[in-house]
């Protein structure tokens, strides 16, 4: 599809992030902090300015055309230009919205002037969002996802992921299949290791695809594909010498991830996303932000469970994760890897680096990755063929002939393109990656931030 299709207002569903964040605080917060306390730092940054780091500036420059069509594009520019590294960006309109939420609650966002500005902007670009839709989101919020988070056990740990409409089941399927293999014996990033993980990834995508939709629109029980019997069926499809041929294409998206742990052991694994970097590029009056394009992940195929329609949750790539010790239920890690459909692949590779190969979080994140599909497809509408295998710079190029002999279509990604191989963050106990460590009973947390991003690991 042409780029302008993604600026269409139909790709905007009700913006639920604000309501979701407030709901999390109401249900899981300590009660010691008010909403003013919580939003205060964000308000101060929006008013006082944020320095733009290198990689963010690069993305801003690369994708500025996606929002320049908006009459309010100046809200995201400095003197008509995209910010360069070191520039300070101010967001006074966003600060005002956050202050109103802190002072007056969700109604200040989902009704009144802000809701009207959002609905008007979306309708101007052909969308169907109304002020009634906005108000209804607070009065009658969507039902929570049924049941608790999904999980599978893997080598003494339990990996927890969100249910569909997110892609967490892709990673869970992969781990459930991989637990039967001696991963360490294959060697890190060897042809046999890359082939196995790539083949498991393909099978996980192909099976999970049937479940990646609004859960109320799916008649299948997702738990049924997380059993050992089902995992064995997928293992039976994997040939150690021949790549599975599956030219299916998938929709893509983009995200930001945060992991946090406090002194009492409470943890949060959190993802927020516009889908594409600047979403639809639609900037409502007096808001200072772009509207997302998450609904573009819905299908136009009538027989799809993820078919485009009203009152439906679109497929989400967002999949923050948590790891606990199976025997004790003790928290071992919060982690995530952002970057379109790299998310489940990145999670699998980073966690295998720690569990199977004993790497600490930073070393695990530093390792070169591989990607089933195309991180840079010719159109943002799909991932590309699962037959493609992209290798990040740092993986030995001499491995390519061996992988191609198995049927993989290999490409090599280096330089700035490494940014598209996912960006992760991890906070973990040493017991996860050094099970016999003398430190296993301590209160020390290890953390790591992906060198492909502007993120960092911080203690407080």
Beta strands, then each sheet from edge to edge (+ up, - down):
strand 1: 50-51
strand 2: 88-89
strand 3: 150-154
strand 4: 157-161
strand 5: 254-261
strand 6: 267-275
strand 7: 321-325
strand 8: 331-338
strand 9: 370-372
strand 10: 388-392
strand 11: 409-413
strand 12: 423-428
strand 13: 446-449
sheet 1: 1+ 2-
sheet 2: 3+ 4- 7+ 8- 12+ 13-
sheet 3: 5+ 6-
sheet 4: 9+ 10- 11-
end
